[in-house]
């Protein structure tokens, strides 16, 4: 089986190792680019959100590299992500590609079907090897998420911020070319050491901003126009409310009770949103309040155009901002988003945060 999957932030690093341990040839999709988006947009319904279009582009690029199977997670609830697999299968088939789809639906959609698809993935791999491989993959996901977090912090303090980007770009390039847990973990450790040796301005006091919103737009750098790097250049430390590690801890490792971190956000959001509205809309509202309580300077909501759960959250956040006196900026992205205007809004927002720190401005 030559298997591929959508490019999903750092998650592909661990996904590649786990699938290789199961005996599959993994066709990693190219890093998302303008050509990926244009390819996916040309084959997708116009009204679909940007992640849908990127996924289609990922599939086609992977198939052109030799993939014969696509792995995709499912979903349930109001968010259209639950329909992705059905629509995308149809699109890929109509394009004339003969590939198989393996969709890992939520446990809520039925344990038998979930178990069937897991068996297709693991084949004849022994339970002990699968358990060991899963643990290694989870460790890699956490290590890569921690590395990204470290790079965001170092970038805000670094005297030469370009060196941070050079180190991280080299990491992603090398991660695509090597195989196995040990090689990847050694690469992560080496990259961490390089980041920690960079010269920093220890007297600088950076702003702290929480990145909230749809999980894909938070963790996939191309779709959010490298917002973490842009803010780092402006002297801002960025913390993401959702990462692959946080998602796994809540939906898989702590199932069915959920993680303490995510449940806290649900509690914080309850006065404004009592019920699940699909996607990560409820988490977005709770995350804004969470970051305010943690002493952050502000939060930025990023969402794809036409994302229903995040549109609801955006409306609710207007009330939250007034109630808790906390600056939240919303950025909507699609295939037409211009980088110049995006950068201008970020710069203006950061300037507002510095004025608030000096006591020159309040929200309301």
Residue frames as qw, qx, qy, qz and C-alpha x, y, z in Angstrom:
[[0.000, 0.888, 0.460, 0.000, 0.00, 0.00, 0.00],
 [0.383, 0.173, 0.000, 0.907, 1.38, 3.41, -1.03],
 [0.221, -0.771, -0.591, 0.084, -0.45, 5.66, 1.34],
 [0.220, 0.278, -0.058, 0.933, -0.72, 9.42, 1.68],
 [0.223, -0.708, -0.608, 0.282, -2.74, 11.95, 3.70],
 [0.116, 0.932, 0.143, 0.312, -3.42, 15.69, 3.81],
 [0.465, 0.267, -0.367, 0.760, -0.56, 17.91, 4.94],
 [0.492, -0.765, -0.350, -0.224, -1.59, 18.84, 8.47],
 [0.284, -0.885, 0.312, -0.197, 1.04, 20.96, 10.19],
 [0.060, -0.589, 0.797, -0.119, 3.60, 18.87, 12.10],
 [0.821, -0.073, 0.436, -0.361, 1.32, 15.83, 12.30],
 [0.830, 0.481, -0.248, -0.135, 2.73, 14.38, 9.07],
 [0.146, 0.628, -0.732, 0.218, 6.08, 13.72, 10.81],
 [0.444, -0.192, 0.788, -0.382, 4.59, 11.25, 13.29],
 [0.816, 0.336, 0.204, -0.423, 2.05, 9.94, 10.78],
 [0.598, 0.605, -0.512, -0.120, 4.82, 8.98, 8.40],
 [0.001, 0.437, -0.858, 0.269, 6.71, 7.02, 11.07],
 [0.607, 0.009, 0.630, -0.484, 3.61, 5.18, 12.32],
 [0.820, 0.448, 0.034, -0.354, 2.50, 4.12, 8.84],
 [0.455, 0.602, -0.656, -0.002, 6.02, 3.03, 7.88],
 [0.244, -0.317, 0.843, -0.358, 6.12, 0.89, 11.03],
 [0.738, 0.218, 0.470, -0.433, 2.91, -0.76, 9.78],
 [0.602, 0.002, 0.705, 0.376, 4.73, -1.76, 6.60],
 [0.465, 0.801, 0.376, -0.014, 3.33, 0.84, 4.22],
 [0.479, 0.155, 0.194, 0.842, 5.17, 2.99, 1.73],
 [0.047, -0.796, -0.401, 0.451, 4.35, 6.55, 2.75],
 [0.381, 0.477, 0.324, 0.722, 4.00, 9.19, 0.06],
 [0.204, -0.582, -0.358, 0.701, 4.30, 12.45, 1.98],
 [0.341, 0.843, 0.372, 0.185, 2.44, 15.25, 0.19],
 [0.448, 0.356, -0.071, 0.817, 4.61, 18.23, -0.79],
 [0.150, -0.385, -0.423, 0.807, 4.55, 21.16, 1.60],
 [0.257, 0.790, 0.552, -0.074, 1.42, 23.20, 0.88],
 [0.294, -0.211, 0.261, 0.895, 2.06, 25.94, -1.66],
 [0.374, 0.445, -0.009, -0.813, 0.27, 28.31, -3.99],
 [0.380, 0.210, -0.751, -0.498, 0.26, 25.61, -6.66],
 [0.076, -0.192, -0.954, 0.219, -1.39, 23.17, -4.19],
 [0.225, 0.474, 0.479, -0.704, -4.13, 25.70, -3.49],
 [0.384, 0.431, -0.318, -0.752, -4.67, 26.60, -7.14],
 [0.266, 0.085, -0.921, -0.273, -4.83, 22.92, -8.11],
 [0.024, -0.321, -0.883, 0.342, -7.35, 22.13, -5.36],
 [0.253, 0.473, 0.241, -0.809, -9.43, 25.26, -6.01],
 [0.346, 0.308, -0.545, -0.699, -9.78, 24.41, -9.69],
 [0.374, -0.059, -0.904, -0.198, -11.28, 20.99, -8.82],
 [0.113, -0.311, -0.785, 0.524, -13.47, 21.97, -5.84],
 [0.036, -0.800, -0.565, -0.200, -16.91, 23.56, -5.45],
 [0.211, 0.593, -0.077, 0.773, -16.48, 27.32, -5.18],
 [0.492, -0.697, -0.018, -0.522, -18.39, 27.60, -1.88],
 [0.890, -0.281, -0.293, 0.210, -16.22, 25.08, -0.01],
 [0.384, -0.900, 0.172, 0.114, -13.74, 26.34, 2.57],
 [0.272, 0.797, -0.538, -0.027, -10.03, 26.70, 1.98],
 [0.441, -0.400, 0.798, -0.093, -9.01, 23.53, 3.88],
 [0.811, 0.328, 0.457, -0.159, -11.23, 21.45, 1.58],
 [0.603, 0.786, -0.130, -0.053, -9.48, 22.91, -1.48],
 [0.051, -0.729, 0.680, -0.061, -6.01, 22.40, 0.01],
 [0.681, -0.151, 0.702, -0.141, -6.86, 18.77, 0.77],
 [0.809, 0.532, 0.233, -0.085, -7.86, 18.14, -2.85],
 [0.365, 0.841, -0.398, 0.040, -4.59, 19.69, -3.98],
 [0.377, -0.549, 0.734, -0.134, -2.70, 17.48, -1.49],
 [0.824, 0.117, 0.538, -0.135, -4.41, 14.35, -2.83],
 [0.729, 0.684, 0.015, -0.020, -3.66, 15.09, -6.46],
 [0.151, 0.815, -0.550, 0.101, -0.01, 15.95, -5.76],
 [0.527, -0.385, 0.741, -0.159, 0.38, 12.74, -3.74],
 [0.851, 0.327, 0.394, -0.119, -1.30, 10.62, -6.42],
 [0.562, 0.798, -0.220, 0.017, 1.06, 12.10, -8.99],
 [0.084, -0.687, 0.704, -0.159, 3.90, 10.94, -6.74],
 [0.410, 0.162, -0.892, -0.096, 2.54, 7.38, -6.77],
 [0.322, -0.045, 0.695, -0.641, 0.05, 7.16, -3.89],
 [0.344, -0.179, -0.798, -0.461, -2.76, 4.61, -4.31],
 [0.437, -0.583, -0.678, 0.099, -4.46, 5.12, -0.89],
 [0.029, -0.558, 0.115, -0.821, -5.58, 8.27, 0.93],
 [0.418, -0.379, -0.724, 0.398, -5.91, 8.31, 4.73],
 [0.136, -0.468, -0.066, -0.871, -8.33, 10.85, 6.17],
 [0.023, -0.205, -0.778, 0.594, -9.96, 11.41, 9.55],
 [0.155, -0.585, -0.656, -0.451, -13.72, 11.81, 9.72],
 [0.039, -0.046, 0.389, -0.919, -15.92, 14.00, 11.89],
 [0.123, -0.583, -0.798, -0.084, -19.43, 14.43, 13.15],
 [0.130, -0.635, -0.365, 0.668, -21.63, 17.39, 13.97],
 [0.351, 0.858, 0.259, -0.273, -22.62, 20.56, 12.13],
 [0.118, -0.695, 0.485, 0.517, -19.15, 21.23, 10.65],
 [0.777, 0.525, -0.147, -0.314, -18.92, 20.32, 6.95],
 [0.008, 0.583, -0.812, -0.028, -15.67, 18.45, 7.62],
 [0.608, -0.010, 0.751, -0.258, -17.83, 15.39, 8.22],
 [0.754, 0.570, 0.251, -0.208, -18.80, 15.47, 4.54],
 [0.036, 0.762, -0.546, -0.346, -15.25, 15.89, 3.24],
 [0.374, -0.226, 0.881, 0.184, -14.56, 12.21, 2.62],
 [0.554, 0.496, 0.663, -0.085, -17.77, 11.65, 0.65],
 [0.378, 0.894, 0.039, -0.238, -17.38, 14.72, -1.54],
 [0.056, -0.754, 0.594, 0.276, -13.64, 14.31, -2.03],
 [0.547, -0.023, 0.826, 0.137, -13.94, 10.64, -3.00],
 [0.555, 0.676, 0.480, -0.073, -16.43, 11.66, -5.67],
 [0.199, 0.924, -0.209, -0.252, -14.22, 14.48, -6.96],
 [0.265, -0.556, 0.748, 0.249, -11.10, 12.30, -7.14],
 [0.584, 0.205, 0.782, 0.071, -13.05, 9.52, -8.89],
 [0.491, 0.809, 0.297, -0.130, -14.49, 11.92, -11.47],
 [0.048, 0.862, -0.424, -0.273, -10.98, 13.17, -12.18],
 [0.839, 0.393, -0.361, -0.104, -10.13, 9.62, -13.25],
 [0.063, 0.557, -0.759, 0.332, -7.88, 8.65, -10.35],
 [0.842, -0.193, -0.471, -0.178, -8.18, 5.06, -9.12],
 [0.178, 0.356, -0.677, 0.619, -7.31, 5.37, -5.43],
 [0.539, -0.476, -0.694, 0.023, -8.73, 3.96, -2.22],
 [0.185, -0.630, 0.213, -0.724, -9.85, 6.09, 0.74],
 [0.545, -0.296, -0.721, 0.309, -9.50, 4.97, 4.36],
 [0.212, -0.634, -0.003, -0.744, -11.58, 7.23, 6.61],
 [0.369, -0.147, -0.763, 0.510, -11.08, 7.04, 10.37],
 [0.332, -0.651, -0.327, -0.599, -14.43, 8.24, 11.62],
 [0.267, -0.486, 0.484, -0.676, -15.08, 9.32, 15.19],
 [0.020, -0.027, -0.963, 0.267, -15.83, 6.60, 17.76],
 [0.403, 0.303, 0.438, -0.744, -19.29, 8.15, 17.95],
 [0.575, 0.374, -0.365, -0.629, -19.96, 7.05, 14.39],
 [0.972, 0.001, -0.054, -0.230, -19.57, 3.39, 15.30],
 [0.484, -0.607, 0.625, 0.083, -16.84, 1.21, 16.78],
 [0.837, 0.159, 0.509, 0.119, -17.19, -1.63, 14.17],
 [0.596, 0.774, 0.086, 0.194, -16.41, 0.59, 11.18],
 [0.109, -0.906, 0.400, -0.086, -13.58, 2.29, 13.05],
 [0.687, -0.389, 0.611, 0.057, -12.09, -1.10, 13.94],
 [0.822, 0.422, 0.358, 0.134, -12.41, -2.31, 10.35],
 [0.410, 0.884, -0.116, 0.192, -10.45, 0.66, 9.01],
 [0.361, -0.772, 0.519, -0.059, -7.79, 0.31, 11.71],
 [0.826, -0.094, 0.547, 0.103, -7.30, -3.33, 10.69],
 [0.700, 0.673, 0.151, 0.184, -6.84, -2.25, 7.08],
 [0.100, 0.928, -0.314, 0.175, -4.08, 0.10, 8.22],
 [0.443, -0.646, 0.612, -0.107, -2.19, -2.20, 10.58],
 [0.699, 0.361, -0.577, -0.217, -2.48, -5.39, 8.50],
 [0.889, -0.134, -0.427, 0.095, -0.52, -8.20, 10.14],
 [0.158, 0.564, -0.482, 0.651, 1.38, -5.98, 12.57],
 [0.512, -0.289, -0.758, 0.281, 1.45, -7.53, 16.03],
 [0.344, -0.868, -0.323, -0.157, -0.37, -5.74, 18.88],
 [0.644, -0.577, -0.019, 0.501, 2.91, -5.24, 20.75],
 [0.465, 0.067, 0.311, 0.826, 4.61, -3.63, 17.76],
 [0.013, -0.705, -0.450, -0.548, 1.57, -1.48, 17.09],
 [0.484, -0.832, -0.251, 0.103, 1.50, -0.29, 20.70],
 [0.611, -0.390, 0.130, 0.677, 5.21, 0.50, 20.61],
 [0.335, 0.306, 0.418, 0.787, 4.90, 2.31, 17.27],
 [0.171, -0.819, -0.435, -0.332, 1.91, 4.32, 18.50],
 [0.549, -0.749, -0.127, 0.349, 3.82, 5.43, 21.59],
 [0.535, -0.163, 0.272, 0.783, 6.77, 6.51, 19.44],
 [0.158, 0.549, 0.488, 0.660, 4.46, 8.41, 17.08],
 [0.335, -0.873, -0.346, -0.076, 2.81, 10.20, 20.00],
 [0.591, -0.569, 0.039, 0.571, 6.23, 11.13, 21.35],
 [0.427, 0.132, 0.397, 0.802, 7.22, 12.51, 17.95],
 [0.033, -0.762, -0.471, -0.443, 4.05, 14.59, 17.71],
 [0.460, -0.853, -0.182, 0.166, 4.69, 16.12, 21.11],
 [0.614, -0.345, 0.202, 0.680, 8.38, 16.68, 20.36],
 [0.323, 0.345, 0.444, 0.761, 7.64, 18.41, 17.07],
 [0.191, -0.853, -0.395, -0.284, 4.91, 20.55, 18.65],
 [0.570, -0.728, -0.058, 0.378, 7.30, 21.52, 21.47],
 [0.558, -0.053, 0.307, 0.770, 9.94, 22.41, 18.87],
 [0.119, 0.637, 0.438, 0.623, 7.52, 24.74, 17.08],
 [0.415, -0.867, -0.275, -0.015, 6.60, 26.33, 20.41],
 [0.634, -0.492, 0.094, 0.590, 10.28, 26.86, 21.21],
 [0.433, 0.237, 0.381, 0.782, 10.93, 28.42, 17.80],
 [0.081, -0.815, -0.400, -0.411, 8.07, 30.88, 18.35],
 [0.528, -0.818, -0.110, 0.202, 9.53, 31.93, 21.69],
 [0.635, -0.277, 0.241, 0.680, 13.12, 32.20, 20.46],
 [0.352, 0.517, 0.433, 0.649, 12.06, 34.17, 17.38],
 [0.192, -0.922, -0.281, -0.184, 10.45, 36.89, 19.51],
 [0.548, -0.781, 0.132, 0.271, 13.68, 37.33, 21.54],
 [0.803, 0.072, 0.283, 0.520, 16.26, 36.57, 18.81],
 [0.119, -0.687, 0.187, 0.692, 18.60, 39.30, 17.65],
 [0.189, 0.308, -0.677, -0.640, 18.78, 37.70, 14.19],
 [0.701, 0.171, 0.459, -0.518, 15.30, 36.33, 13.56],
 [0.677, 0.504, -0.403, -0.355, 16.23, 35.09, 10.08],
 [0.145, 0.391, -0.901, 0.121, 18.43, 32.43, 11.70],
 [0.509, 0.054, 0.701, -0.496, 15.37, 30.98, 13.47],
 [0.753, 0.470, 0.060, -0.456, 13.58, 30.62, 10.15],
 [0.448, 0.574, -0.672, -0.137, 16.66, 29.11, 8.51],
 [0.138, -0.254, 0.914, -0.284, 16.97, 26.49, 11.26],
 [0.600, 0.233, 0.591, -0.486, 13.27, 25.57, 11.10],
 [0.681, 0.567, -0.206, -0.415, 13.20, 25.47, 7.28],
 [0.274, 0.485, -0.830, -0.018, 16.17, 23.11, 7.35],
 [0.366, -0.074, 0.835, -0.404, 14.36, 20.94, 9.89],
 [0.716, 0.385, 0.322, -0.486, 11.24, 20.56, 7.74],
 [0.582, 0.605, -0.469, -0.274, 13.31, 19.81, 4.65],
 [0.116, 0.395, -0.901, 0.133, 15.38, 17.15, 6.42],
 [0.515, 0.023, 0.694, -0.502, 12.32, 15.62, 8.12],
 [0.767, 0.445, 0.015, -0.462, 10.84, 14.89, 4.70],
 [0.567, 0.579, -0.578, -0.099, 13.95, 13.02, 3.56],
 [0.068, 0.341, -0.888, 0.302, 14.65, 10.73, 6.55],
 [0.743, -0.237, -0.480, -0.402, 12.80, 7.74, 8.00],
 [0.679, -0.184, -0.649, 0.290, 12.31, 6.05, 11.36],
 [0.465, -0.849, -0.248, -0.039, 11.71, 7.28, 14.88],
 [0.694, -0.459, 0.017, 0.555, 15.35, 7.50, 15.94],
 [0.442, 0.221, 0.284, 0.822, 16.45, 9.59, 12.98],
 [0.102, -0.736, -0.361, -0.564, 13.52, 11.98, 13.33],
 [0.583, -0.780, -0.208, 0.093, 13.90, 12.33, 17.10],
 [0.661, -0.257, 0.092, 0.699, 17.62, 13.00, 16.70],
 [0.258, 0.457, 0.330, 0.785, 16.79, 15.65, 14.11],
 [0.335, -0.831, -0.317, -0.311, 14.34, 17.31, 16.50],
 [0.690, -0.621, -0.093, 0.360, 16.90, 17.23, 19.33],
 [0.574, 0.006, 0.200, 0.794, 19.60, 18.70, 17.10],
 [0.062, 0.642, 0.353, 0.678, 17.27, 21.45, 15.89],
 [0.500, -0.822, -0.267, -0.048, 16.35, 22.30, 19.48],
 [0.686, -0.412, 0.021, 0.600, 20.04, 22.64, 20.37],
 [0.390, 0.297, 0.289, 0.822, 20.59, 24.99, 17.45],
 [0.179, -0.788, -0.353, -0.471, 17.68, 27.19, 18.51],
 [0.623, -0.747, -0.180, 0.146, 18.93, 27.40, 22.09],
 [0.662, -0.202, 0.096, 0.715, 22.38, 28.60, 20.96],
 [0.258, 0.676, 0.313, 0.616, 21.05, 31.68, 19.15],
 [0.225, -0.039, -0.323, 0.918, 21.77, 35.09, 20.63],
 [0.172, -0.721, -0.632, -0.224, 18.72, 36.71, 22.21],
 [0.021, -0.508, 0.159, -0.846, 17.83, 40.06, 23.73],
 [0.404, -0.306, -0.803, 0.312, 17.24, 39.09, 27.35],
 [0.024, -0.251, -0.350, 0.902, 16.07, 42.61, 28.26],
 [0.318, -0.085, -0.462, -0.824, 13.24, 42.57, 25.73],
 [0.352, 0.188, 0.750, -0.527, 9.70, 42.02, 27.00],
 [0.112, -0.084, -0.741, -0.656, 7.65, 40.53, 24.15],
 [0.638, -0.031, 0.072, -0.766, 3.90, 40.58, 23.80],
 [0.195, -0.001, 0.980, -0.031, 2.06, 37.27, 24.23],
 [0.572, 0.198, -0.156, -0.781, -0.78, 36.44, 21.86],
 [0.550, 0.058, 0.821, -0.141, -2.99, 33.35, 21.71],
 [0.280, 0.186, -0.636, -0.694, -3.83, 31.95, 18.28],
 [0.460, 0.208, 0.746, -0.434, -7.42, 30.68, 18.31],
 [0.567, 0.419, -0.212, -0.676, -9.92, 29.45, 15.73],
 [0.944, 0.239, -0.086, -0.213, -10.22, 26.53, 13.32],
 [0.774, -0.447, 0.391, 0.221, -7.56, 23.90, 14.03],
 [0.777, 0.335, 0.318, 0.428, -6.37, 23.61, 10.43],
 [0.267, 0.869, 0.029, 0.415, -5.88, 27.33, 9.97],
 [0.484, -0.837, 0.251, -0.055, -4.02, 27.45, 13.28],
 [0.733, -0.419, 0.490, 0.218, -1.51, 24.66, 12.64],
 [0.741, 0.369, 0.391, 0.403, -0.95, 24.75, 8.86],
 [0.320, -0.512, 0.080, 0.793, 1.56, 27.57, 8.11],
 [0.176, 0.145, 0.576, 0.785, 0.65, 28.04, 4.46],
 [0.119, -0.664, -0.671, -0.306, -3.04, 28.60, 5.08],
 [0.327, -0.865, -0.294, 0.241, -2.42, 31.19, 7.83],
 [0.415, 0.842, -0.093, 0.332, 0.27, 32.96, 5.79],
 [0.655, 0.114, -0.447, 0.599, 3.00, 32.05, 8.31],
 [0.304, -0.842, -0.125, -0.428, 1.33, 34.16, 10.99],
 [0.792, -0.556, -0.063, 0.243, 3.56, 32.77, 13.74],
 [0.666, 0.053, 0.107, 0.736, 6.68, 33.93, 11.94],
 [0.106, 0.677, 0.221, 0.694, 5.19, 37.31, 11.08],
 [0.515, -0.818, -0.119, -0.226, 4.25, 37.94, 14.70],
 [0.828, -0.337, -0.018, 0.449, 7.66, 36.74, 15.87],
 [0.488, 0.336, 0.121, 0.797, 9.30, 39.39, 13.70],
 [0.182, -0.729, -0.143, -0.644, 7.06, 41.95, 15.43],
 [0.058, 0.356, -0.664, 0.654, 8.28, 40.81, 18.84],
 [0.732, -0.210, 0.114, -0.638, 5.33, 38.61, 19.75],
 [0.099, -0.169, 0.976, -0.094, 5.38, 35.15, 21.35],
 [0.659, -0.007, -0.329, -0.677, 2.57, 33.06, 19.87],
 [0.273, -0.079, 0.923, -0.261, 0.80, 30.19, 21.62],
 [0.431, -0.055, -0.642, -0.632, -1.62, 28.03, 19.64],
 [0.625, -0.187, 0.390, -0.650, -4.84, 27.01, 21.38],
 [0.946, 0.132, 0.231, -0.183, -4.94, 23.82, 19.31],
 [0.103, 0.611, -0.754, -0.220, -2.10, 21.55, 18.20],
 [0.720, 0.090, -0.647, -0.233, -2.00, 17.90, 17.11],
 [0.291, 0.076, -0.818, 0.490, -0.84, 17.02, 20.63],
 [0.303, 0.048, 0.440, -0.844, -3.73, 18.85, 22.30],
 [0.695, 0.113, -0.290, -0.648, -6.22, 17.34, 19.85],
 [0.629, 0.095, -0.771, -0.009, -5.00, 13.79, 20.49],
 [0.103, 0.052, -0.748, 0.654, -4.99, 14.26, 24.26],
 [0.445, 0.093, 0.284, -0.844, -8.59, 15.44, 24.21],
 [0.754, 0.225, -0.180, -0.590, -10.21, 13.23, 21.57],
 [0.779, 0.217, -0.586, -0.045, -8.16, 10.01, 21.77],
 [0.403, 0.207, -0.736, 0.503, -6.04, 9.66, 24.91],
 [0.155, 0.016, 0.588, -0.794, -8.71, 11.05, 27.27],
 [0.540, -0.121, -0.481, -0.680, -11.75, 9.63, 25.46],
 [0.059, 0.671, 0.567, 0.473, -14.62, 9.77, 26.42],
 [0.364, -0.752, -0.384, 0.394, -14.03, 12.30, 29.22],
 [0.330, 0.872, 0.035, 0.360, -11.81, 14.76, 27.39],
 [0.593, 0.135, -0.348, 0.713, -8.64, 16.47, 28.55],
 [0.318, -0.651, -0.423, 0.544, -8.54, 18.86, 31.50],
 [0.196, -0.256, 0.203, 0.925, -7.27, 21.67, 29.26],
 [0.139, -0.241, -0.621, -0.733, -10.10, 21.44, 26.72],
 [0.338, -0.606, -0.720, 0.007, -12.78, 20.88, 29.37],
 [0.272, -0.510, -0.267, 0.771, -11.64, 24.07, 31.09],
 [0.008, 0.082, -0.366, -0.927, -12.23, 25.96, 27.85],
 [0.260, -0.444, -0.766, -0.386, -15.70, 24.44, 27.55],
 [0.341, -0.628, -0.581, 0.391, -16.50, 25.69, 31.06],
 [0.188, -0.388, -0.001, 0.902, -15.24, 29.18, 30.26],
 [0.102, -0.062, -0.558, -0.821, -17.32, 29.31, 27.07],
 [0.086, -0.434, -0.896, 0.044, -20.53, 28.02, 28.70],
 [0.065, 0.610, 0.398, -0.682, -21.97, 31.46, 29.63],
 [0.240, 0.529, -0.298, -0.757, -21.81, 32.35, 25.93],
 [0.634, 0.230, -0.600, -0.430, -22.17, 29.00, 24.11],
 [0.679, -0.300, 0.535, -0.402, -23.77, 26.12, 26.00],
 [0.912, 0.195, 0.350, -0.093, -23.91, 23.56, 23.21],
 [0.519, -0.215, 0.601, 0.569, -21.47, 22.10, 20.70],
 [0.462, 0.737, 0.078, -0.488, -21.80, 24.07, 17.45],
 [0.880, 0.432, 0.105, 0.167, -19.43, 21.96, 15.37],
 [0.545, 0.637, -0.255, 0.482, -15.78, 22.29, 14.49],
 [0.547, -0.163, -0.467, 0.675, -13.91, 24.18, 17.21],
 [0.088, -0.682, -0.216, -0.694, -16.29, 27.12, 17.61],
 [0.651, -0.725, -0.186, -0.123, -16.94, 26.55, 21.29],
 [0.794, -0.247, -0.056, 0.553, -13.22, 26.06, 21.99],
 [0.365, 0.479, 0.106, 0.791, -12.49, 29.35, 20.21],
 [0.333, -0.780, -0.119, -0.517, -14.67, 31.31, 22.62],
 [0.814, -0.570, -0.071, 0.091, -13.32, 29.48, 25.65],
 [0.765, 0.074, -0.012, 0.640, -9.72, 29.95, 24.46],
 [0.136, 0.686, 0.039, 0.713, -10.13, 33.73, 24.25],
 [0.566, -0.752, 0.014, -0.337, -11.24, 33.85, 27.89],
 [0.924, -0.247, -0.043, 0.289, -8.53, 31.36, 28.86],
 [0.620, 0.308, -0.037, 0.721, -5.76, 33.52, 27.39],
 [0.145, -0.760, 0.010, -0.633, -7.14, 36.62, 29.05],
 [0.774, -0.618, -0.003, -0.138, -7.11, 34.83, 32.41],
 [0.889, -0.090, 0.014, 0.449, -3.51, 33.74, 31.77],
 [0.285, -0.779, 0.074, 0.553, -2.39, 37.33, 31.34],
 [0.545, 0.236, 0.508, 0.624, -1.89, 37.31, 27.57],
 [0.026, -0.335, 0.049, 0.941, -1.95, 40.63, 25.75],
 [0.579, 0.355, -0.082, -0.729, -4.49, 39.51, 23.14],
 [0.601, 0.082, 0.792, 0.069, -5.74, 36.76, 20.85],
 [0.305, 0.391, -0.464, -0.734, -6.14, 36.35, 17.10],
 [0.723, 0.243, 0.601, -0.239, -8.94, 34.24, 15.65],
 [0.141, 0.396, -0.665, -0.617, -8.14, 32.75, 12.24],
 [0.634, 0.275, 0.668, -0.274, -10.85, 31.04, 10.22],
 [0.238, 0.085, 0.727, 0.638, -11.48, 29.93, 6.65],
 [0.381, 0.093, -0.146, -0.908, -14.12, 31.80, 4.67],
 [0.709, -0.094, -0.427, -0.553, -17.54, 30.09, 4.99],
 [0.374, 0.014, -0.865, 0.335, -16.56, 28.17, 8.17],
 [0.472, -0.611, -0.412, -0.484, -19.92, 28.05, 9.99],
 [0.694, -0.531, -0.402, 0.274, -18.71, 27.18, 13.53],
 [0.491, -0.161, -0.102, 0.850, -16.07, 29.92, 13.48],
 [0.061, -0.456, -0.300, -0.836, -18.52, 32.46, 12.06],
 [0.584, -0.670, -0.414, -0.196, -20.76, 31.77, 15.06],
 [0.688, -0.397, -0.243, 0.557, -17.76, 32.08, 17.39],
 [0.319, 0.217, 0.102, 0.917, -16.77, 35.35, 15.72],
 [0.298, -0.630, -0.332, -0.636, -20.21, 36.81, 16.49],
 [0.713, -0.614, -0.331, 0.063, -20.06, 35.66, 20.11],
 [0.661, -0.084, -0.162, 0.728, -16.54, 37.04, 20.56],
 [0.050, 0.576, 0.119, 0.808, -17.84, 40.57, 20.04],
 [0.610, -0.697, -0.157, -0.342, -19.71, 40.21, 23.34],
 [0.866, -0.290, -0.181, 0.364, -16.78, 38.47, 25.02],
 [0.493, 0.335, -0.067, 0.800, -14.38, 41.28, 24.07],
 [0.218, -0.654, -0.033, -0.724, -16.61, 43.86, 25.76],
 [0.786, -0.560, -0.188, -0.185, -17.27, 41.74, 28.84],
 [0.859, -0.354, -0.018, 0.370, -13.64, 40.88, 29.64],
 [0.041, 0.959, -0.214, -0.182, -11.87, 43.89, 28.05],
 [0.638, -0.296, 0.617, 0.351, -9.60, 41.71, 25.93],
 [0.365, 0.642, -0.313, -0.597, -8.52, 42.56, 22.35],
 [0.656, 0.091, 0.735, 0.142, -9.38, 39.81, 19.86],
 [0.301, 0.544, -0.378, -0.686, -8.74, 40.30, 16.15],
 [0.792, 0.245, 0.550, -0.097, -10.35, 38.07, 13.53],
 [0.092, 0.525, -0.610, -0.587, -8.61, 37.17, 10.27],
 [0.826, 0.328, 0.380, -0.256, -10.56, 35.37, 7.53],
 [0.149, -0.485, 0.707, 0.492, -8.53, 33.49, 4.91],
 [0.821, 0.412, 0.372, -0.134, -9.37, 32.09, 1.49],
 [0.752, 0.172, 0.363, 0.523, -7.62, 31.66, -1.85],
 [0.283, 0.799, 0.204, 0.490, -8.00, 35.39, -2.56],
 [0.510, -0.824, -0.083, 0.234, -6.39, 36.63, 0.68],
 [0.486, 0.757, -0.191, 0.392, -3.68, 39.19, -0.04],
 [0.741, -0.201, -0.363, 0.528, -0.51, 39.05, 2.03],
 [0.222, 0.335, -0.106, 0.910, 0.03, 42.83, 2.04],
 [0.472, -0.537, -0.128, -0.687, -3.33, 43.55, 3.66],
 [0.857, -0.345, -0.378, 0.057, -2.85, 40.62, 6.04],
 [0.620, 0.026, -0.310, 0.721, 0.50, 42.04, 7.20],
 [0.040, -0.453, 0.024, -0.890, -0.93, 45.53, 7.63],
 [0.674, -0.543, -0.233, -0.443, -3.66, 44.25, 9.94],
 [0.839, -0.246, -0.351, 0.333, -1.15, 42.30, 12.02],
 [0.425, 0.203, -0.208, 0.857, 1.10, 45.35, 12.38],
 [0.286, -0.517, -0.067, -0.804, -1.82, 47.57, 13.38],
 [0.800, -0.470, -0.319, -0.193, -3.01, 45.01, 15.93],
 [0.755, -0.120, -0.330, 0.554, 0.42, 44.64, 17.50],
 [0.162, 0.360, -0.107, 0.912, 0.72, 48.43, 17.68],
 [0.550, -0.558, -0.190, -0.592, -2.63, 48.51, 19.52],
 [0.856, -0.355, -0.353, 0.131, -1.39, 45.91, 22.01],
 [0.556, 0.080, -0.273, 0.781, 1.74, 47.93, 22.76],
 [0.145, -0.470, -0.011, -0.871, -0.41, 51.02, 23.35],
 [0.744, -0.515, -0.284, -0.318, -2.60, 49.04, 25.76],
 [0.791, -0.164, -0.370, 0.459, 0.49, 47.89, 27.61],
 [0.311, 0.159, -0.184, 0.919, 1.52, 51.54, 28.03],
 [0.019, -0.546, -0.644, 0.535, -1.99, 52.39, 29.22],
 [0.059, 0.240, -0.241, -0.939, -2.84, 54.50, 26.17],
 [0.511, 0.007, -0.501, -0.698, -5.86, 52.52, 24.98],
 [0.430, 0.011, 0.800, -0.418, -8.72, 50.38, 26.30],
 [0.092, -0.168, -0.864, -0.465, -11.19, 48.08, 24.55],
 [0.100, 0.508, 0.737, -0.435, -14.88, 48.82, 24.50]]
